[in-house]
Amino acid sequence: MADTQSHLLLSTYLMLAFIFISHCTASLQPQIGNPQEAALTARESEKLGSCSYTVQVKTSCSAFAGTDDKISIAFGDAFGNQVYIARLDDPTTDTFERCSTDSFTILGPCVYKVCYLYLMRVGSDLWKPEWVRVYYGLGQSVSFTYDMFIPENVWYGFDLCNTVAPQYALSM
């Protein structure tokens, strides 16, 4: 009888572990989204103050990975605080080149814990970022792994605000 209960308990734990791991893995895939729905008005942003962020973007070494397209970024927290930059790069410089890591300093409303990040590519090139990392607060950072070509004219990224994955898999 004790063996049967032990096997049943072990089976239950293994099934729950499998469901948890499957959920975490599935939630780490980028998807089409609309981060601007959660954007704050200018008046709301003023109440939050202004914070500095460093955003690093690693472009893949794959063929056709670099781009001259316009790249926009939006990231934020579960409370609706959002940083939005209409054009992340300077079009007169060589950013987002194949095998490069580009860094940007951004000022924006303060966020608590970054749990979503979306990119938008507008133009005719392809672009394949490997990862995007945001440094914020007092030594906090979070990374989002893309490693795939970004579709054109849609917000594409991660929203992990309502999952357990951000703390477990993405915080550094």
Residue pairs with C-beta under 8 A, 6 or more apart in sequence:
20 164
23 163
23 164
23 165
24 163
24 164
24 165
24 168
24 169
27 160
27 163
27 165
28 145
28 158
28 160
28 165
28 169
28 170
30 144
30 146
30 148
30 156
30 157
30 158
31 156
31 157
31 158
31 159
32 151
32 154
32 155
32 156
33 116
33 118
33 155
33 156
33 157
33 159
34 155
35 74
35 75
35 76
35 82
35 84
35 116
35 118
35 155
35 157
35 159
36 74
36 82
36 84
36 155
38 76
38 80
38 82
39 74
39 82
39 84
40 48
40 80
40 81
40 82
40 109
44 109
45 108
45 109
48 81
48 109
48 110
49 109
49 110
50 107
50 108
50 109
50 110
51 107
51 108
51 109
51 110
51 111
51 136
51 137
52 105
52 106
52 107
53 83
53 105
53 106
53 107
53 108
53 134
53 135
53 136
54 103
54 104
54 105
54 106
54 134
54 135
54 136
55 73
55 88
55 103
55 104
55 106
55 132
55 133
55 134
55 135
56 101
56 102
56 103
56 104
56 132
56 133
56 135
57 71
57 88
57 96
57 101
57 102
57 104
57 129
57 131
57 132
57 133
58 100
58 101
58 129
58 130
58 131
58 132
58 133
59 65
59 66
59 67
59 96
59 97
59 98
59 99
59 100
59 101
59 102
59 127
59 128
59 129
59 130
60 98
60 99
60 128
60 129
60 130
60 147
61 98
61 99
62 98
62 128
63 98
64 125
64 126
64 128
65 98
65 99
65 126
65 127
65 128
66 96
66 97
66 98
66 100
66 125
66 127
67 96
67 121
67 123
67 125
67 126
67 127
68 91
68 96
68 123
68 125
69 96
69 121
69 122
69 123
69 124
69 125
69 127
69 152
70 87
70 89
70 91
70 121
70 122
70 123
71 87
71 88
71 89
71 96
71 119
71 120
71 121
71 127
72 84
72 85
72 86
72 87
72 88
72 119
72 120
72 122
73 83
73 84
73 85
73 88
73 117
73 118
73 119
73 120
73 132
74 82
74 83
74 84
74 85
74 117
74 118
74 120
74 155
75 82
75 83
75 111
75 114
75 116
75 117
75 118
75 134
76 82
76 83
76 111
76 114
76 115
76 116
77 111
77 112
77 113
77 114
77 115
77 116
77 161
78 112
78 113
78 115
78 161
78 162
79 111
79 112
81 109
81 110
81 111
81 112
82 109
82 111
83 106
83 108
83 109
83 111
84 108
85 104
85 106
85 108
88 95
88 104
89 95
89 96
89 102
89 104
95 102
96 102
96 127
96 129
111 136
113 140
113 142
113 166
114 134
114 136
114 140
114 142
115 142
115 159
115 160
115 161
115 166
116 157
116 158
116 159
116 160
116 161
117 132
117 134
117 142
117 144
117 157
117 158
118 155
118 156
118 157
118 158
118 159
119 129
119 132
119 146
119 150
119 155
119 156
119 157
120 150
120 153
120 154
120 155
120 156
121 127
121 150
121 151
121 152
121 153
121 156
122 152
122 153
123 152
124 152
126 149
127 149
127 150
128 146
128 147
128 148
128 149
128 150
129 146
129 147
129 150
130 145
130 146
130 147
131 143
131 144
131 145
131 146
131 147
132 143
132 144
132 146
133 141
133 142
133 143
133 144
133 172
134 141
134 142
135 141
140 171
141 171
141 172
142 166
142 170
142 171
142 172
143 170
143 172
144 157
144 158
144 170
146 157
150 156
160 166
160 170
